């Protein structure tokens, strides 16, 4: 398995999927689907033309946009459908990057990498860049930014948990709900980084800080349950992603 190419392709896919961040409704504009397609195909010039390259091009240019459009049609279970699309991406790209199709970098990209390395480190004892490590960390970072958020939201929906009652829900969605999501992003980033650095005790301070800020609102039992379950799920998945990344670095 060529993990460097695998992570490179998946990272471009995840960057295109950042379009879903803070979007609770299906994307319908043609421009959005074009953006979902453009970023992943940027990898194609860096790969040698082969059977694997042709299969990858067909998937990224035709099959993936078609599947995304079909899964975005229904607003119901939208988070589930977006996660299904990601699972399909990971499985298909994993097969394409396996020894079965022998996907390899283009010769010019290898020469280009060497020239860039020499430019920034012209000494005789040059250190090669560990691209697998760099791309694996970036993969984990992109996963916790948006994809884990989709999974947490889907689980909370299935548990029928809401941040507040239906009263003033529109106002909450526009202000506090979005602010809460941003706090969740930052929380997962810190947990992810602390795991990679081995600073496990620092995670407790992050969770405690969130609890202190939210404490005045814990009088509402439903809101307190929503925050507690959401925080624990978010932190647990960020930890899990960090431990997965450590397997490749």
C-alpha positions in Angstrom: 0.0 0.0 0.0 1.4 3.4 -1.0 0.2 5.4 2.1 1.8 8.6 0.9 -0.4 8.7 -2.3 -3.4 7.4 -0.3 -3.2 10.3 2.2 -2.4 12.8 -0.5 -5.6 11.9 -2.4 -7.8 11.7 0.7 -6.5 15.0 2.0 -7.6 16.7 -1.3 -11.0 15.1 -0.9 -11.3 16.2 2.7 -10.3 19.8 1.7 -13.1 19.8 -0.9 -15.5 18.5 1.8 -14.8 21.4 4.0 -17.6 23.0 2.0 -19.9 21.0 4.3 -18.7 22.8 7.4 -21.6 24.6 9.2 -23.9 23.7 6.3 -27.0 21.8 7.5 -28.7 21.8 4.2 -27.9 19.9 1.0 -25.7 21.7 -1.5 -27.5 22.3 -4.8 -25.4 24.8 -6.7 -23.4 23.6 -9.6 -20.4 25.6 -8.3 -20.4 23.6 -5.1 -20.2 20.3 -6.9 -17.4 21.7 -9.2 -15.4 22.6 -6.1 -15.9 19.0 -4.8 -14.4 17.8 -8.0 -11.6 20.3 -8.6 -9.5 19.7 -5.5 -9.1 15.9 -5.7 -8.1 15.9 -9.4 -5.1 18.2 -8.6 -3.3 15.0 -7.6 -3.5 13.5 -11.2 -0.5 15.4 -12.7 1.7 14.2 -9.9 1.1 10.5 -10.7 2.5 8.3 -13.4 0.0 7.3 -16.1 -1.1 3.7 -15.6 -4.1 1.5 -15.1 -4.4 2.8 -11.6 -4.2 6.4 -12.8 -7.0 5.9 -15.4 -9.2 4.2 -12.7 -8.5 7.1 -10.3 -9.3 9.7 -13.0 -12.6 8.1 -13.8 -13.6 7.9 -10.2 -12.7 11.5 -9.3 -14.1 13.0 -12.5 -17.2 11.0 -13.0 -18.3 8.5 -10.4 -17.5 10.6 -7.3 -19.4 13.7 -8.4 -22.4 11.6 -9.5 -22.5 9.8 -6.1 -22.2 13.1 -4.2 -25.0 14.6 -6.2 -27.3 11.6 -5.5 -26.4 11.6 -1.7 -27.0 15.4 -1.4 -30.5 15.2 -2.8 -32.3 14.4 0.5 -32.1 16.7 3.5 -33.2 13.9 5.8 -30.2 11.9 7.2 -27.9 14.4 5.4 -25.0 13.8 7.8 -25.4 10.1 7.4 -25.2 10.4 3.6 -22.2 12.6 3.8 -20.4 10.0 6.0 -21.4 7.3 3.6 -19.8 9.3 0.7 -16.6 9.6 2.8 -16.5 5.8 3.5 -16.9 5.1 -0.2 -14.1 7.5 -1.0 -11.7 5.8 1.6 -12.5 2.3 0.3 -12.2 3.2 -3.4 -9.0 5.2 -2.9 -7.6 2.5 -0.7 -8.1 -0.1 -3.4 -6.7 2.1 -6.1 -3.5 2.8 -4.0 -3.1 -0.9 -3.2 -0.5 -3.1 -5.0 -3.4 -4.3 -7.1 -3.2 -1.2 -9.4 0.3 -0.1 -8.6 -0.2 3.7 -8.4 3.1 5.5 -8.3 4.4 9.1 -8.4 5.3 10.7 -11.8 9.1 10.9 -12.4 9.0 14.7 -12.8 7.4 15.0 -9.3 10.2 13.1 -7.7 12.8 15.4 -9.4 10.7 18.4 -8.4 10.7 17.2 -4.8 14.5 16.8 -4.8 15.0 20.3 -6.2 12.7 21.9 -3.6 14.6 20.0 -0.9 17.9 21.3 -2.2 16.6 24.8 -2.4 15.6 24.9 1.3 18.4 22.7 2.6 21.5 23.1 0.3 23.9 21.4 2.8 25.6 18.2 1.9 23.8 16.3 4.7 20.2 16.8 3.4 17.3 15.3 5.3 14.5 13.9 3.2 11.0 15.0 4.0 8.9 12.2 5.5 5.8 12.9 3.4 3.9 10.0 4.8 4.2 11.5 8.3 3.3 15.0 7.1 0.3 13.8 5.1 -0.9 11.5 7.8 -1.0 14.3 10.4 -2.8 16.6 7.9 -5.3 13.8 7.3 -6.1 13.5 11.0 -6.4 17.3 11.2 -8.8 17.5 8.4 -10.8 14.6 9.7 -11.4 16.3 13.1 -12.3 19.6 11.5 -15.3 18.5 9.6 -15.8 14.7 9.4 -15.9 14.0 13.1 -18.3 16.9 13.4 -20.7 15.2 11.0 -20.5 12.0 13.0 -21.2 13.7 16.3 -24.1 15.6 14.9 -25.6 12.4 13.4 -25.3 10.6 16.8 -26.9 13.5 18.6 -29.7 13.5 16.1 -30.4 9.8 16.6 -30.4 10.3 20.3 -33.0 13.1 19.7 -30.9 15.6 21.7 -31.2 19.3 20.9 -29.2 22.2 22.3 -32.3 24.0 23.6 -36.1 23.8 23.5 -38.0 24.7 20.3 -38.5 28.2 21.7 -36.3 30.8 20.0 -34.6 27.9 18.1 -34.0 30.1 15.0 -32.1 32.7 17.1 -30.1 29.9 18.8 -29.2 28.3 15.5 -27.7 31.5 14.1 -25.7 32.5 17.2 -25.1 30.1 20.0 -25.4 26.9 18.0 -22.7 28.1 15.5 -20.5 29.4 18.3 -20.8 26.0 20.0 -19.6 24.3 16.8 -16.6 26.5 16.6 -15.8 25.7 20.2 -16.1 22.0 19.3 -13.6 22.5 16.4 -11.0 24.1 18.7 -11.6 21.5 21.4 -10.9 18.6 19.0 -7.8 20.4 17.5 -6.3 20.8 21.0 -7.1 17.2 22.0 -5.6 15.9 18.7 -2.4 17.9 19.1 -2.0 17.0 22.8 -2.3 13.3 22.0 0.4 13.6 19.2 2.7 15.5 21.6 2.0 13.0 24.4 0.6 15.7 26.7 -2.4 13.6 27.9 -3.0 15.5 31.1 -3.4 18.8 29.2 -6.6 17.3 27.7 -8.3 17.6 31.1 -7.6 21.4 31.2 -9.3 21.8 27.8 -12.4 19.9 28.9 -12.5 21.7 32.2 -12.2 25.1 30.6 -15.2 24.3 28.4 -17.2 23.2 31.5 -16.4 26.4 33.3 -17.6 28.6 30.4 -20.8 26.6 30.0 -21.5 26.2 33.7 -24.1 29.0 34.0 -26.2 27.3 31.3 -26.3 23.9 32.9 -29.5 24.8 34.7 -31.3 23.5 31.6 -31.1 19.7 31.9 -31.6 19.1 28.2 -28.9 21.6 27.3 -26.5 20.1 29.9 -27.0 16.6 28.5 -26.5 17.9 25.0 -23.2 19.6 25.9 -21.9 16.6 28.0 -22.6 13.9 25.4 -21.4 16.1 22.6 -18.2 17.0 24.4 -17.4 13.4 25.3 -18.1 12.1 21.9 -16.1 14.9 20.2 -13.1 14.4 22.5 -13.2 10.6 22.3 -13.2 10.7 18.5 -10.4 13.2 18.4 -8.4 10.9 20.6 -9.2 8.0 18.4 -8.1 9.8 15.3 -4.9 10.9 16.9 -4.0 7.3 17.9 -4.8 6.2 14.3 -2.5 8.8 12.9 0.3 7.7 15.2 0.3 4.3 13.5 1.6 6.0 10.3 4.1 8.4 11.7 
